[in-house]
């Protein structure tokens, strides 16, 4: 094999590795949050879930918006009794994170009571039976594909995380482009 051919194959191999690695990286980088300690997060939301809402209609509306905006849907399953759910809602409401979430997701909060309400929502995405914890966050393409299977309960320990850790996790699933929604 000639030196030129070996060099060309080597460069193409490197380009292929870099391209493959690119798809493994998080799609977006979270904004840097000014608040770095949960104790300093303003608690402005104490009941993030509408217990009387028609959850199926709310989720359907989020998917309708997602198909138009070509964003992913972030479904926050939780209960107003849950400290981790309240922490998540207040971190998501931070002025340096909220615009990022609005730009990248169609967000919908679904009350699951004490694991006994609106369980048809996670079932739509293959999560049947009792949820392992709340908040359970489902990140779904506009066409209904769950993209964060296996890690939907990571934020169920939000009270033990930093605001930046929560933001980084949310950014991990944000879509890098809007091409995944079928027109």
N, C-alpha and C positions, 0 to 999 in steps of 0.2 A: 504494500500500500504506500502510495507516495506521501510525502510530508504534507503537501497541500490538501490531499484528501483526508488525511488523519486530522489535520487542523480543522477542516470544515466539519467533519463528523463530531469532533470534540466541541466545537462552538455550538452546533445544532443540539447536541446532547445537553450542554449547559443551558441553552435557551429553553429546552423542553423541561428540564428540572426546575428552572426558575418559574416557568409558566405553571407547572403543576403545583409548586409551592404557593404561588399567588392565590390559587383557589382555596387553599387550606387556611389562609390567614383570615382573621375576622374581616367582615365586609366593611365595617365602618369603625372609626375610632371615636370613642365617647368624648364628649367635651370635658375639659378639666373643670371640676366642680370647685367652687370657692369654699363650700362647706365640706370639711374633711372628717368631721366627727358627728356621729348620729345624735349626740346630745345637743348639738347646735342646729340641727334641722328644725325649722319652724313647724310646729304641729298646727296646720291650718285645716286639715281634713281628719275628722274623727269617725266618720261613717262613709267610707269610700264606695260602698255597694248599695244600690237601690234595691231594697228587699221586696218591693212591690213591682219591679220592672218585669216586663215580658222579655226574659233572657233570650229566647229563641229569636224574637223579632229584633232585638238589639244586635245580636250576632249576625243575623242575616243582613241587617242594615250596614254593619261594618264591612261585610264581604262585598256588598254592592258598591260601597265607596272604594274599597280596595281594588275592585276590578276597573274602576274609572281612574283612580290615582296610581294604580300599579304598585301599591305599597303592600307590605306584609301586614297581616292582622295580628295584633297582640291581644290575647284574651287573658285577662287577669281574673282567675277564679279564687274567691276568698269569702271571708265573713267579717262583719263589723266587730265581732268579739275578738278578733285575732290581732295581737300586737304586731306580728310580722307584716300582716296585710296593711295595717295603718302606717307602719314605717315605709313600706314600699310606695304607698299612695303619696306620702309626703315627699319622699325623695323624687318620685316622678314629677311632682309639681314644682320642684326647684326651678327658679327662673333660668338657670344655665343648662338644665336638662330637658325641660318641657318642650322647647322649640325643636330640639333634636328628635324627640319622640314623635312630635307632630309631623315632622318632615319625613320620617322613615316608617311610621306605622299608622294604621287605623287602630286605635286603642278602644277596647270595650271591657268594662268591669262587670263581672257576673257574680251575683251572690249565690254561694252554695250552702248557705246556712251553716249548720253543724254537720256537713257532709251528707245532707239529706234533701237538698233542693237543687234544681237545675242540672242534675247529673247527666241529662241528655246532651249537654254541650260537650263535655269531654268525651262522651261516648261517640259523638260524631267523628272524632279523630282517633278512635281505637282505644281510648282510655276508659275501661269499664271497671266496675267495682268501686270500692272506696278509694278516694284520692289519698295519696301517701302523706300529704301535708298541704297547708295553704300558707301563703299564696302559691297556687300552681299557675304557672305562666305558660301558655301555649303560644308559640309563634308559628303562624300558618301562612302559606302562600295564598294569593287571591283565588287560586284554584282548589284550595282545600287540603294541601299537603302539609302535614305537621313537620316542621324542620328541626325542632329541638327535642325530638323523642329521646327519652332517657335522661333528660335534665330539666323536666318541667317543674320539679320541686326544689330546685337549687335555692330559690329565694324564700323558701319556707323558713330559712334561718336568717332572714334579713336583719333581725335585731343584733346579730353577731357579725354583720358585715359593715364595711365602711360605705358611705354614700358613693364614693368613687368605684368601689367594688361592684355595687349594684348597677351603676351607670355602665361600667365596662361589660358586665354580663348582658345587659340590655342591648348594648351596641354590637355585641358579638353576632347577634342574629339579624341585625338590620341588613336589608338587601343592598348590595353594592350598585345594582342597576335596577331599572324598572322593567326589564325585559322578560321576567318570568311569568307575568300575567298574560294569558292569551287574549288577544283583542276580540 
